[in-house]
Amino acid sequence: MKKIILLPAAALICVAALSGCTRTSYAIHTNDGRTIISDGKPSEAETGLLGYVDANGVKQQINKSDVKAVSEVP
């Protein structure tokens, strides 16, 4: 009886552990040479700002005119 409960519980723990690693990070390259790593895809606002969540989980914004390129980190 314990094996019937143990196997699905172990599978659930494995799936939960692997799903935490699926969030994609993006590199924001600025005109002055900095590279900012964002947690998740940055969002563009109508105000001319690019919003992102930094590595510490803090919401940040940068002027789109200061951004050279945004690329996905593999």
PQR file with spaces between the fields and no chain letter, atoms N, CA, C, O and H, PARSE charges and radii, in Angstrom:
ATOM       1  N    MET     1       0.820   -1.198    0.000 -0.4000 1.5000
ATOM       2  CA   MET     1       0.000    0.000    0.000 -0.0000 2.0000
ATOM       3  C    MET     1       0.863    1.260    0.000  0.5500 1.7000
ATOM       4  O    MET     1       0.510    2.254   -0.635 -0.5500 1.4000
ATOM       5  N    LYS     2       1.988    1.222    0.708 -0.4000 1.5000
ATOM       6  CA   LYS     2       2.854    2.396    0.758 -0.0000 2.0000
ATOM       7  C    LYS     2       3.502    2.674   -0.600  0.5500 1.7000
ATOM       8  O    LYS     2       3.752    3.830   -0.940 -0.5500 1.4000
ATOM       9  H    LYS     2       2.274    0.415    1.224  0.4000 1.0000
ATOM      10  N    LYS     3       3.778    1.615   -1.383 -0.4000 1.5000
ATOM      11  CA   LYS     3       4.382    1.805   -2.698 -0.0000 2.0000
ATOM      12  C    LYS     3       3.414    2.510   -3.643  0.5500 1.7000
ATOM      13  O    LYS     3       3.843    3.265   -4.516 -0.5500 1.4000
ATOM      14  H    LYS     3       3.575    0.676   -1.106  0.4000 1.0000
ATOM      15  N    ILE     4       2.135    2.275   -3.483 -0.4000 1.5000
ATOM      16  CA   ILE     4       1.133    2.913   -4.333 -0.0000 2.0000
ATOM      17  C    ILE     4       1.107    4.423   -4.091  0.5500 1.7000
ATOM      18  O    ILE     4       0.876    5.193   -5.022 -0.5500 1.4000
ATOM      19  H    ILE     4       1.787    1.662   -2.774  0.4000 1.0000
ATOM      20  N    ILE     5       1.336    4.841   -2.878 -0.4000 1.5000
ATOM      21  CA   ILE     5       1.343    6.265   -2.541 -0.0000 2.0000
ATOM      22  C    ILE     5       2.718    6.881   -2.799  0.5500 1.7000
ATOM      23  O    ILE     5       2.810    8.037   -3.211 -0.5500 1.4000
ATOM      24  H    ILE     5       1.524    4.215   -2.121  0.4000 1.0000
ATOM      25  N    LEU     6       3.781    6.120   -2.561 -0.4000 1.5000
ATOM      26  CA   LEU     6       5.133    6.639   -2.674 -0.0000 2.0000
ATOM      27  C    LEU     6       5.514    6.968   -4.115  0.5500 1.7000
ATOM      28  O    LEU     6       6.135    8.005   -4.350 -0.5500 1.4000
ATOM      29  H    LEU     6       3.706    5.180   -2.226  0.4000 1.0000
ATOM      30  N    LEU     7       5.172    6.142   -5.069 -0.4000 1.5000
ATOM      31  CA   LEU     7       5.546    6.371   -6.458 -0.0000 2.0000
ATOM      32  C    LEU     7       4.905    7.638   -7.039  0.5500 1.7000
ATOM      33  O    LEU     7       5.627    8.444   -7.628 -0.5500 1.4000
ATOM      34  H    LEU     7       4.668    5.300   -4.878  0.4000 1.0000
ATOM      35  N    PRO     8       3.600    7.857   -6.907 -0.5600 1.5000
ATOM      36  CA   PRO     8       3.035    9.126   -7.407  0.2800 2.0000
ATOM      37  C    PRO     8       3.566   10.352   -6.666  0.5500 1.7000
ATOM      38  O    PRO     8       3.721   11.415   -7.267 -0.5500 1.4000
ATOM      39  N    ALA     9       3.842   10.218   -5.382 -0.4000 1.5000
ATOM      40  CA   ALA     9       4.381   11.350   -4.620 -0.0000 2.0000
ATOM      41  C    ALA     9       5.775   11.707   -5.123  0.5500 1.7000
ATOM      42  O    ALA     9       6.102   12.887   -5.250 -0.5500 1.4000
ATOM      43  H    ALA     9       3.716    9.354   -4.894  0.4000 1.0000
ATOM      44  N    ALA    10       6.598   10.706   -5.409 -0.4000 1.5000
ATOM      45  CA   ALA    10       7.937   10.959   -5.932 -0.0000 2.0000
ATOM      46  C    ALA    10       7.859   11.602   -7.317  0.5500 1.7000
ATOM      47  O    ALA    10       8.631   12.511   -7.623 -0.5500 1.4000
ATOM      48  H    ALA    10       6.333    9.747   -5.306  0.4000 1.0000
ATOM      49  N    ALA    11       6.940   11.139   -8.147 -0.4000 1.5000
ATOM      50  CA   ALA    11       6.773   11.719   -9.480 -0.0000 2.0000
ATOM      51  C    ALA    11       6.319   13.175   -9.378  0.5500 1.7000
ATOM      52  O    ALA    11       6.783   14.022  -10.142 -0.5500 1.4000
ATOM      53  H    ALA    11       6.313   10.400   -7.899  0.4000 1.0000
ATOM      54  N    LEU    12       5.435   13.464   -8.459 -0.4000 1.5000
ATOM      55  CA   LEU    12       4.954   14.836   -8.267 -0.0000 2.0000
ATOM      56  C    LEU    12       6.077   15.756   -7.817  0.5500 1.7000
ATOM      57  O    LEU    12       6.159   16.895   -8.277 -0.5500 1.4000
ATOM      58  H    LEU    12       5.059   12.775   -7.838  0.4000 1.0000
ATOM      59  N    ILE    13       6.930   15.291   -6.941 -0.4000 1.5000
ATOM      60  CA   ILE    13       8.061   16.092   -6.469 -0.0000 2.0000
ATOM      61  C    ILE    13       9.035   16.366   -7.617  0.5500 1.7000
ATOM      62  O    ILE    13       9.550   17.477   -7.738 -0.5500 1.4000
ATOM      63  H    ILE    13       6.863   14.366   -6.567  0.4000 1.0000
ATOM      64  N    CYS    14       9.287   15.367   -8.454 -0.4000 1.5000
ATOM      65  CA   CYS    14      10.187   15.557   -9.601 -0.0000 2.0000
ATOM      66  C    CYS    14       9.625   16.576  -10.589  0.5500 1.7000
ATOM      67  O    CYS    14      10.359   17.434  -11.081 -0.5500 1.4000
ATOM      68  H    CYS    14       8.869   14.465   -8.356  0.4000 1.0000
ATOM      69  N    VAL    15       8.351   16.488  -10.876 -0.4000 1.5000
ATOM      70  CA   VAL    15       7.724   17.437  -11.810 -0.0000 2.0000
ATOM      71  C    VAL    15       7.761   18.847  -11.230  0.5500 1.7000
ATOM      72  O    VAL    15       8.016   19.808  -11.956 -0.5500 1.4000
ATOM      73  H    VAL    15       7.755   15.791  -10.477  0.4000 1.0000
ATOM      74  N    ALA    16       7.511   18.977   -9.949 -0.4000 1.5000
ATOM      75  CA   ALA    16       7.534   20.296   -9.311 -0.0000 2.0000
ATOM      76  C    ALA    16       8.938   20.895   -9.341  0.5500 1.7000
ATOM      77  O    ALA    16       9.093   22.097   -9.556 -0.5500 1.4000
ATOM      78  H    ALA    16       7.303   18.196   -9.359  0.4000 1.0000
ATOM      79  N    ALA    17       9.951   20.075   -9.129 -0.4000 1.5000
ATOM      80  CA   ALA    17      11.330   20.563   -9.148 -0.0000 2.0000
ATOM      81  C    ALA    17      11.741   21.000  -10.550  0.5500 1.7000
ATOM      82  O    ALA    17      12.427   22.010  -10.702 -0.5500 1.4000
ATOM      83  H    ALA    17       9.825   19.098   -8.954  0.4000 1.0000
ATOM      84  N    LEU    18      11.337   20.267  -11.563 -0.4000 1.5000
ATOM      85  CA   LEU    18      11.700   20.609  -12.932 -0.0000 2.0000
ATOM      86  C    LEU    18      10.939   21.816  -13.454  0.5500 1.7000
ATOM      87  O    LEU    18      11.467   22.566  -14.276 -0.5500 1.4000
ATOM      88  H    LEU    18      10.779   19.446  -11.440  0.4000 1.0000
ATOM      89  N    SER    19       9.730   22.015  -13.003 -0.4000 1.5000
ATOM      90  CA   SER    19       8.944   23.148  -13.502 -0.0000 2.0000
ATOM      91  C    SER    19       9.486   24.485  -13.003  0.5500 1.7000
ATOM      92  O    SER    19       9.211   25.518  -13.614 -0.5500 1.4000
ATOM      93  H    SER    19       9.301   21.406  -12.335  0.4000 1.0000
ATOM      94  N    GLY    20      10.232   24.495  -11.935 -0.4000 1.5000
ATOM      95  CA   GLY    20      10.828   25.721  -11.425 -0.0000 2.0000
ATOM      96  C    GLY    20      11.948   26.236  -12.306  0.5500 1.7000
ATOM      97  O    GLY    20      12.314   27.407  -12.204 -0.5500 1.4000
ATOM      98  H    GLY    20      10.455   23.656  -11.438  0.4000 1.0000
ATOM      99  N    CYS    21      12.495   25.408  -13.156 -0.4000 1.5000
ATOM     100  CA   CYS    21      13.616   25.789  -14.014 -0.0000 2.0000
ATOM     101  C    CYS    21      13.188   26.225  -15.404  0.5500 1.7000
ATOM     102  O    CYS    21      14.043   26.451  -16.261 -0.5500 1.4000
ATOM     103  H    CYS    21      12.197   24.457  -13.239  0.4000 1.0000
ATOM     104  N    THR    22      11.915   26.349  -15.649 -0.4000 1.5000
ATOM     105  CA   THR    22      11.463   26.619  -17.001 -0.0000 2.0000
ATOM     106  C    THR    22      11.284   28.099  -17.307  0.5500 1.7000
ATOM     107  O    THR    22      10.994   28.440  -18.453 -0.5500 1.4000
ATOM     108  H    THR    22      11.221   26.166  -14.952  0.4000 1.0000
ATOM     109  N    ARG    23      11.438   28.965  -16.364 -0.4000 1.5000
ATOM     110  CA   ARG    23      11.256   30.385  -16.615 -0.0000 2.0000
ATOM     111  C    ARG    23      12.416   30.907  -17.459  0.5500 1.7000
ATOM     112  O    ARG    23      13.578   30.640  -17.152 -0.5500 1.4000
ATOM     113  H    ARG    23      11.674   28.687  -15.433  0.4000 1.0000
ATOM     114  N    THR    24      12.112   31.630  -18.490 -0.4000 1.5000
ATOM     115  CA   THR    24      13.123   32.125  -19.421 -0.0000 2.0000
ATOM     116  C    THR    24      13.637   33.484  -18.959  0.5500 1.7000
ATOM     117  O    THR    24      12.869   34.341  -18.520 -0.5500 1.4000
ATOM     118  H    THR    24      11.168   31.848  -18.739  0.4000 1.0000
ATOM     119  N    SER    25      14.936   33.662  -19.066 -0.4000 1.5000
ATOM     120  CA   SER    25      15.564   34.940  -18.756 -0.0000 2.0000
ATOM     121  C    SER    25      15.930   35.647  -20.058  0.5500 1.7000
ATOM     122  O    SER    25      16.154   35.004  -21.084 -0.5500 1.4000
ATOM     123  H    SER    25      15.560   32.966  -19.422  0.4000 1.0000
ATOM     124  N    TYR    26      15.987   36.963  -20.004 -0.4000 1.5000
ATOM     125  CA   TYR    26      16.335   37.771  -21.163 -0.0000 2.0000
ATOM     126  C    TYR    26      17.479   38.705  -20.800  0.5500 1.7000
ATOM     127  O    TYR    26      17.567   39.189  -19.671 -0.5500 1.4000
ATOM     128  H    TYR    26      15.805   37.485  -19.171  0.4000 1.0000
ATOM     129  N    ALA    27      18.349   38.951  -21.764 -0.4000 1.5000
ATOM     130  CA   ALA    27      19.452   39.889  -21.595 -0.0000 2.0000
ATOM     131  C    ALA    27      19.073   41.189  -22.302  0.5500 1.7000
ATOM     132  O    ALA    27      18.740   41.193  -23.487 -0.5500 1.4000
ATOM     133  H    ALA    27      18.278   38.558  -22.681  0.4000 1.0000
ATOM     134  N    ILE    28      19.130   42.279  -21.562 -0.4000 1.5000
ATOM     135  CA   ILE    28      18.855   43.598  -22.111 -0.0000 2.0000
ATOM     136  C    ILE    28      20.202   44.298  -22.265  0.5500 1.7000
ATOM     137  O    ILE    28      20.863   44.607  -21.273 -0.5500 1.4000
ATOM     138  H    ILE    28      19.400   42.275  -20.599  0.4000 1.0000
ATOM     139  N    HIS    29      20.608   44.549  -23.513 -0.4000 1.5000
ATOM     140  CA   HIS    29      21.878   45.208  -23.806 -0.0000 2.0000
ATOM     141  C    HIS    29      21.607   46.694  -24.007  0.5500 1.7000
ATOM     142  O    HIS    29      20.769   47.077  -24.823 -0.5500 1.4000
ATOM     143  H    HIS    29      20.071   44.299  -24.319  0.4000 1.0000
ATOM     144  N    THR    30      22.320   47.521  -23.259 -0.4000 1.5000
ATOM     145  CA   THR    30      22.103   48.966  -23.341 -0.0000 2.0000
ATOM     146  C    THR    30      23.140   49.614  -24.251  0.5500 1.7000
ATOM     147  O    THR    30      24.159   49.010  -24.583 -0.5500 1.4000
ATOM     148  H    THR    30      23.000   47.210  -22.596  0.4000 1.0000
ATOM     149  N    ASN    31      22.860   50.855  -24.649 -0.4000 1.5000
ATOM     150  CA   ASN    31      23.760   51.604  -25.524 -0.0000 2.0000
ATOM     151  C    ASN    31      25.093   51.935  -24.853  0.5500 1.7000
ATOM     152  O    ASN    31      26.096   52.131  -25.539 -0.5500 1.4000
ATOM     153  H    ASN    31      22.032   51.346  -24.379  0.4000 1.0000
ATOM     154  N    ASP    32      25.116   51.998  -23.523 -0.4000 1.5000
ATOM     155  CA   ASP    32      26.358   52.319  -22.816 -0.0000 2.0000
ATOM     156  C    ASP    32      27.168   51.075  -22.439  0.5500 1.7000
ATOM     157  O    ASP    32      28.140   51.179  -21.691 -0.5500 1.4000
ATOM     158  H    ASP    32      24.301   51.839  -22.966  0.4000 1.0000
ATOM     159  N    GLY    33      26.777   49.894  -22.950 -0.4000 1.5000
ATOM     160  CA   GLY    33      27.570   48.683  -22.756 -0.0000 2.0000
ATOM     161  C    GLY    33      27.147   47.779  -21.611  0.5500 1.7000
ATOM     162  O    GLY    33      27.737   46.715  -21.424 -0.5500 1.4000
ATOM     163  H    GLY    33      25.988   49.810  -23.557  0.4000 1.0000
ATOM     164  N    ARG    34      26.150   48.172  -20.848 -0.4000 1.5000
ATOM     165  CA   ARG    34      25.691   47.319  -19.749 -0.0000 2.0000
ATOM     166  C    ARG    34      24.829   46.184  -20.290  0.5500 1.7000
ATOM     167  O    ARG    34      24.213   46.302  -21.349 -0.5500 1.4000
ATOM     168  H    ARG    34      25.671   49.036  -21.000  0.4000 1.0000
ATOM     169  N    THR    35      24.797   45.089  -19.545 -0.4000 1.5000
ATOM     170  CA   THR    35      23.890   43.986  -19.841 -0.0000 2.0000
ATOM     171  C    THR    35      23.081   43.717  -18.585  0.5500 1.7000
ATOM     172  O    THR    35      23.641   43.455  -17.521 -0.5500 1.4000
ATOM     173  H    THR    35      25.297   44.993  -18.685  0.4000 1.0000
ATOM     174  N    ILE    36      21.771   43.782  -18.709 -0.4000 1.5000
ATOM     175  CA   ILE    36      20.856   43.566  -17.598 -0.0000 2.0000
ATOM     176  C    ILE    36      20.130   42.251  -17.856  0.5500 1.7000
ATOM     177  O    ILE    36      19.589   42.040  -18.941 -0.5500 1.4000
ATOM     178  H    ILE    36      21.315   43.995  -19.573  0.4000 1.0000
ATOM     179  N    ILE    37      20.117   41.372  -16.864 -0.4000 1.5000
ATOM     180  CA   ILE    37      19.405   40.106  -16.983 -0.0000 2.0000
ATOM     181  C    ILE    37      18.042   40.262  -16.321  0.5500 1.7000
ATOM     182  O    ILE    37      17.945   40.642  -15.155 -0.5500 1.4000
ATOM     183  H    ILE    37      20.557   41.544  -15.983  0.4000 1.0000
ATOM     184  N    SER    38      16.987   39.962  -17.084 -0.4000 1.5000
ATOM     185  CA   SER    38      15.628   40.064  -16.544 -0.0000 2.0000
ATOM     186  C    SER    38      15.061   38.661  -16.327  0.5500 1.7000
ATOM     187  O    SER    38      15.387   37.719  -17.050 -0.5500 1.4000
ATOM     188  H    SER    38      17.066   39.653  -18.032  0.4000 1.0000
ATOM     189  N    ASP    39      14.220   38.553  -15.329 -0.4000 1.5000
ATOM     190  CA   ASP    39      13.537   37.300  -15.041 -0.0000 2.0000
ATOM     191  C    ASP    39      12.196   37.336  -15.761  0.5500 1.7000
ATOM     192  O    ASP    39      11.248   37.951  -15.273 -0.5500 1.4000
ATOM     193  H    ASP    39      13.955   39.318  -14.742  0.4000 1.0000
ATOM     194  N    GLY    40      12.109   36.689  -16.906 -0.4000 1.5000
ATOM     195  CA   GLY    40      10.905   36.744  -17.724 -0.0000 2.0000
ATOM     196  C    GLY    40      11.061   37.788  -18.812  0.5500 1.7000
ATOM     197  O    GLY    40      12.022   38.557  -18.818 -0.5500 1.4000
ATOM     198  H    GLY    40      12.879   36.190  -17.302  0.4000 1.0000
ATOM     199  N    LYS    41      10.111   37.809  -19.727 -0.4000 1.5000
ATOM     200  CA   LYS    41      10.181   38.704  -20.884 -0.0000 2.0000
ATOM     201  C    LYS    41       9.858   40.139  -20.475  0.5500 1.7000
ATOM     202  O    LYS    41       8.861   40.379  -19.793 -0.5500 1.4000
ATOM     203  H    LYS    41       9.330   37.185  -19.722  0.4000 1.0000
ATOM     204  N    PRO    42      10.693   41.092  -20.885 -0.5600 1.5000
ATOM     205  CA   PRO    42      10.398   42.499  -20.602  0.2800 2.0000
ATOM     206  C    PRO    42       9.153   42.954  -21.353  0.5500 1.7000
ATOM     207  O    PRO    42       8.852   42.452  -22.436 -0.5500 1.4000
ATOM     208  N    SER    43       8.437   43.903  -20.772 -0.4000 1.5000
ATOM     209  CA   SER    43       7.209   44.393  -21.402 -0.0000 2.0000
ATOM     210  C    SER    43       7.385   45.858  -21.787  0.5500 1.7000
ATOM     211  O    SER    43       7.929   46.661  -21.028 -0.5500 1.4000
ATOM     212  H    SER    43       8.682   44.311  -19.892  0.4000 1.0000
ATOM     213  N    GLU    44       6.912   46.181  -22.981 -0.4000 1.5000
ATOM     214  CA   GLU    44       7.006   47.546  -23.482 -0.0000 2.0000
ATOM     215  C    GLU    44       5.757   48.332  -23.087  0.5500 1.7000
ATOM     216  O    GLU    44       4.637   47.829  -23.176 -0.5500 1.4000
ATOM     217  H    GLU    44       6.470   45.530  -23.597  0.4000 1.0000
ATOM     218  N    ALA    45       5.964   49.555  -22.657 -0.4000 1.5000
ATOM     219  CA   ALA    45       4.853   50.433  -22.289 -0.0000 2.0000
ATOM     220  C    ALA    45       4.724   51.536  -23.328  0.5500 1.7000
ATOM     221  O    ALA    45       5.678   51.850  -24.040 -0.5500 1.4000
ATOM     222  H    ALA    45       6.873   49.964  -22.585  0.4000 1.0000
ATOM     223  N    GLU    46       3.537   52.117  -23.407 -0.4000 1.5000
ATOM     224  CA   GLU    46       3.296   53.213  -24.344 -0.0000 2.0000
ATOM     225  C    GLU    46       4.053   54.477  -23.961  0.5500 1.7000
ATOM     226  O    GLU    46       4.192   55.391  -24.774 -0.5500 1.4000
ATOM     227  H    GLU    46       2.762   51.861  -22.829  0.4000 1.0000
ATOM     228  N    THR    47       4.534   54.531  -22.745 -0.4000 1.5000
ATOM     229  CA   THR    47       5.232   55.719  -22.262 -0.0000 2.0000
ATOM     230  C    THR    47       6.682   55.782  -22.719  0.5500 1.7000
ATOM     231  O    THR    47       7.384   56.744  -22.406 -0.5500 1.4000
ATOM     232  H    THR    47       4.420   53.788  -22.084  0.4000 1.0000
ATOM     233  N    GLY    48       7.146   54.766  -23.460 -0.4000 1.5000
ATOM     234  CA   GLY    48       8.523   54.758  -23.930 -0.0000 2.0000
ATOM     235  C    GLY    48       9.473   54.051  -22.985  0.5500 1.7000
ATOM     236  O    GLY    48      10.691   54.186  -23.105 -0.5500 1.4000
ATOM     237  H    GLY    48       6.576   53.985  -23.714  0.4000 1.0000
ATOM     238  N    LEU    49       8.920   53.296  -22.045 -0.4000 1.5000
ATOM     239  CA   LEU    49       9.740   52.576  -21.077 -0.0000 2.0000
ATOM     240  C    LEU    49       9.634   51.073  -21.307  0.5500 1.7000
ATOM     241  O    LEU    49       8.625   50.576  -21.809 -0.5500 1.4000
ATOM     242  H    LEU    49       7.931   53.187  -21.948  0.4000 1.0000
ATOM     243  N    LEU    50      10.690   50.361  -20.931 -0.4000 1.5000
ATOM     244  CA   LEU    50      10.724   48.912  -20.995 -0.0000 2.0000
ATOM     245  C    LEU    50      10.734   48.410  -19.551  0.5500 1.7000
ATOM     246  O    LEU    50      11.680   48.672  -18.808 -0.5500 1.4000
ATOM     247  H    LEU    50      11.509   50.765  -20.524  0.4000 1.0000
ATOM     248  N    GLY    51       9.689   47.694  -19.158 -0.4000 1.5000
ATOM     249  CA   GLY    51       9.594   47.189  -17.798 -0.0000 2.0000
ATOM     250  C    GLY    51      10.084   45.757  -17.719  0.5500 1.7000
ATOM     251  O    GLY    51       9.833   44.954  -18.618 -0.5500 1.4000
ATOM     252  H    GLY    51       8.921   47.482  -19.762  0.4000 1.0000
ATOM     253  N    TYR    52      10.785   45.438  -16.639 -0.4000 1.5000
ATOM     254  CA   TYR    52      11.309   44.084  -16.436 -0.0000 2.0000
ATOM     255  C    TYR    52      11.445   43.815  -14.944  0.5500 1.7000
ATOM     256  O    TYR    52      11.393   44.734  -14.126 -0.5500 1.4000
ATOM     257  H    TYR    52      10.989   46.090  -15.909  0.4000 1.0000
ATOM     258  N    VAL    53      11.617   42.553  -14.607 -0.4000 1.5000
ATOM     259  CA   VAL    53      11.876   42.145  -13.227 -0.0000 2.0000
ATOM     260  C    VAL    53      13.336   41.720  -13.170  0.5500 1.7000
ATOM     261  O    VAL    53      13.757   40.840  -13.922 -0.5500 1.4000
ATOM     262  H    VAL    53      11.659   41.807  -15.271  0.4000 1.0000
ATOM     263  N    ASP    54      14.116   42.341  -12.279 -0.4000 1.5000
ATOM     264  CA   ASP    54      15.538   42.029  -12.226 -0.0000 2.0000
ATOM     265  C    ASP    54      15.795   40.720  -11.482  0.5500 1.7000
ATOM     266  O    ASP    54      14.856   40.057  -11.040 -0.5500 1.4000
ATOM     267  H    ASP    54      13.774   43.055  -11.669  0.4000 1.0000
ATOM     268  N    ALA    55      17.056   40.355  -11.345 -0.4000 1.5000
ATOM     269  CA   ALA    55      17.437   39.081  -10.739 -0.0000 2.0000
ATOM     270  C    ALA    55      17.041   38.992   -9.264  0.5500 1.7000
ATOM     271  O    ALA    55      16.919   37.891   -8.726 -0.5500 1.4000
ATOM     272  H    ALA    55      17.818   40.894  -11.704  0.4000 1.0000
ATOM     273  N    ASN    56      16.840   40.124   -8.609 -0.4000 1.5000
ATOM     274  CA   ASN    56      16.425   40.136   -7.202 -0.0000 2.0000
ATOM     275  C    ASN    56      14.913   40.136   -7.036  0.5500 1.7000
ATOM     276  O    ASN    56      14.415   40.157   -5.911 -0.5500 1.4000
ATOM     277  H    ASN    56      16.939   41.019   -9.046  0.4000 1.0000
ATOM     278  N    GLY    57      14.176   40.113   -8.145 -0.4000 1.5000
ATOM     279  CA   GLY    57      12.718   40.100   -8.080 -0.0000 2.0000
ATOM     280  C    GLY    57      12.085   41.474   -7.974  0.5500 1.7000
ATOM     281  O    GLY    57      10.898   41.587   -7.670 -0.5500 1.4000
ATOM     282  H    GLY    57      14.580   40.096   -9.060  0.4000 1.0000
ATOM     283  N    VAL    58      12.859   42.517   -8.221 -0.4000 1.5000
ATOM     284  CA   VAL    58      12.375   43.890   -8.118 -0.0000 2.0000
ATOM     285  C    VAL    58      11.970   44.380   -9.505  0.5500 1.7000
ATOM     286  O    VAL    58      12.711   44.203  -10.472 -0.5500 1.4000
ATOM     287  H    VAL    58      13.824   42.426   -8.468  0.4000 1.0000
ATOM     288  N    LYS    59      10.794   44.993   -9.599 -0.4000 1.5000
ATOM     289  CA   LYS    59      10.340   45.552  -10.873 -0.0000 2.0000
ATOM     290  C    LYS    59      11.141   46.809  -11.182  0.5500 1.7000
ATOM     291  O    LYS    59      11.289   47.691  -10.336 -0.5500 1.4000
ATOM     292  H    LYS    59      10.192   45.136   -8.814  0.4000 1.0000
ATOM     293  N    GLN    60      11.657   46.878  -12.415 -0.4000 1.5000
ATOM     294  CA   GLN    60      12.476   48.001  -12.856 -0.0000 2.0000
ATOM     295  C    GLN    60      11.955   48.494  -14.199  0.5500 1.7000
ATOM     296  O    GLN    60      11.188   47.799  -14.866 -0.5500 1.4000
ATOM     297  H    GLN    60      11.537   46.161  -13.102  0.4000 1.0000
ATOM     298  N    GLN    61      12.368   49.688  -14.592 -0.4000 1.5000
ATOM     299  CA   GLN    61      12.035   50.238  -15.900 -0.0000 2.0000
ATOM     300  C    GLN    61      13.256   50.935  -16.460  0.5500 1.7000
ATOM     301  O    GLN    61      14.056   51.513  -15.724 -0.5500 1.4000
ATOM     302  H    GLN    61      12.990   50.252  -14.050  0.4000 1.0000
ATOM     303  N    ILE    62      13.387   50.871  -17.782 -0.4000 1.5000
ATOM     304  CA   ILE    62      14.476   51.549  -18.470 -0.0000 2.0000
ATOM     305  C    ILE    62      13.894   52.194  -19.726  0.5500 1.7000
ATOM     306  O    ILE    62      12.964   51.664  -20.334 -0.5500 1.4000
ATOM     307  H    ILE    62      12.737   50.402  -18.380  0.4000 1.0000
ATOM     308  N    ASN    63      14.444   53.326  -20.099 -0.4000 1.5000
ATOM     309  CA   ASN    63      13.985   54.029  -21.288 -0.0000 2.0000
ATOM     310  C    ASN    63      14.324   53.201  -22.521  0.5500 1.7000
ATOM     311  O    ASN    63      15.455   52.737  -22.663 -0.5500 1.4000
ATOM     312  H    ASN    63      15.199   53.756  -19.606  0.4000 1.0000
ATOM     313  N    LYS    64      13.352   53.011  -23.416 -0.4000 1.5000
ATOM     314  CA   LYS    64      13.577   52.187  -24.612 -0.0000 2.0000
ATOM     315  C    LYS    64      14.652   52.768  -25.513  0.5500 1.7000
ATOM     316  O    LYS    64      15.302   52.019  -26.243 -0.5500 1.4000
ATOM     317  H    LYS    64      12.433   53.388  -23.301  0.4000 1.0000
ATOM     318  N    SER    65      14.859   54.066  -25.486 -0.4000 1.5000
ATOM     319  CA   SER    65      15.900   54.668  -26.324 -0.0000 2.0000
ATOM     320  C    SER    65      17.301   54.312  -25.815  0.5500 1.7000
ATOM     321  O    SER    65      18.273   54.448  -26.557 -0.5500 1.4000
ATOM     322  H    SER    65      14.331   54.674  -24.892  0.4000 1.0000
ATOM     323  N    ASP    66      17.417   53.861  -24.568 -0.4000 1.5000
ATOM     324  CA   ASP    66      18.699   53.445  -24.005 -0.0000 2.0000
ATOM     325  C    ASP    66      19.010   51.970  -24.280  0.5500 1.7000
ATOM     326  O    ASP    66      20.101   51.499  -23.961 -0.5500 1.4000
ATOM     327  H    ASP    66      16.627   53.750  -23.966  0.4000 1.0000
ATOM     328  N    VAL    67      18.061   51.244  -24.867 -0.4000 1.5000
ATOM     329  CA   VAL    67      18.214   49.805  -25.099 -0.0000 2.0000
ATOM     330  C    VAL    67      18.675   49.548  -26.526  0.5500 1.7000
ATOM     331  O    VAL    67      18.050   50.001  -27.486 -0.5500 1.4000
ATOM     332  H    VAL    67      17.174   51.627  -25.126  0.4000 1.0000
ATOM     333  N    LYS    68      19.782   48.811  -26.653 -0.4000 1.5000
ATOM     334  CA   LYS    68      20.316   48.464  -27.981 -0.0000 2.0000
ATOM     335  C    LYS    68      19.624   47.203  -28.494  0.5500 1.7000
ATOM     336  O    LYS    68      19.201   47.160  -29.650 -0.5500 1.4000
ATOM     337  H    LYS    68      20.289   48.443  -25.873  0.4000 1.0000
ATOM     338  N    ALA    69      19.502   46.156  -27.634 -0.4000 1.5000
ATOM     339  CA   ALA    69      18.915   44.883  -28.054 -0.0000 2.0000
ATOM     340  C    ALA    69      18.421   44.119  -26.840  0.5500 1.7000
ATOM     341  O    ALA    69      18.913   44.301  -25.727 -0.5500 1.4000
ATOM     342  H    ALA    69      19.846   46.190  -26.695  0.4000 1.0000
ATOM     343  N    VAL    70      17.437   43.260  -27.076 -0.4000 1.5000
ATOM     344  CA   VAL    70      16.928   42.344  -26.058 -0.0000 2.0000
ATOM     345  C    VAL    70      17.009   40.951  -26.658  0.5500 1.7000
ATOM     346  O    VAL    70      16.486   40.698  -27.743 -0.5500 1.4000
ATOM     347  H    VAL    70      17.037   43.112  -27.981  0.4000 1.0000
ATOM     348  N    SER    71      17.671   40.046  -25.937 -0.4000 1.5000
ATOM     349  CA   SER    71      17.818   38.677  -26.442 -0.0000 2.0000
ATOM     350  C    SER    71      17.517   37.674  -25.344  0.5500 1.7000
ATOM     351  O    SER    71      17.718   37.941  -24.159 -0.5500 1.4000
ATOM     352  H    SER    71      18.095   40.251  -25.055  0.4000 1.0000
ATOM     353  N    GLU    72      17.030   36.513  -25.765 -0.4000 1.5000
ATOM     354  CA   GLU    72      16.707   35.441  -24.838 -0.0000 2.0000
ATOM     355  C    GLU    72      17.985   34.745  -24.409  0.5500 1.7000
ATOM     356  O    GLU    72      18.854   34.470  -25.237 -0.5500 1.4000
ATOM     357  H    GLU    72      16.867   36.296  -26.728  0.4000 1.0000
ATOM     358  N    VAL    73      18.105   34.455  -23.108 -0.4000 1.5000
ATOM     359  CA   VAL    73      19.274   33.741  -22.595 -0.0000 2.0000
ATOM     360  C    VAL    73      18.961   32.253  -22.629  0.5500 1.7000
ATOM     361  O    VAL    73      17.975   31.811  -22.041 -0.5500 1.4000
ATOM     362  H    VAL    73      17.399   34.677  -22.436  0.4000 1.0000
ATOM     363  N    PRO    74      19.806   31.467  -23.323 -0.5600 1.5000
ATOM     364  CA   PRO    74      19.511   30.019  -23.429  0.2800 2.0000
ATOM     365  C    PRO    74      19.671   29.291  -22.104  0.5500 1.7000
ATOM     366  O    PRO    74      19.459   28.080  -22.036 -0.5500 1.4000
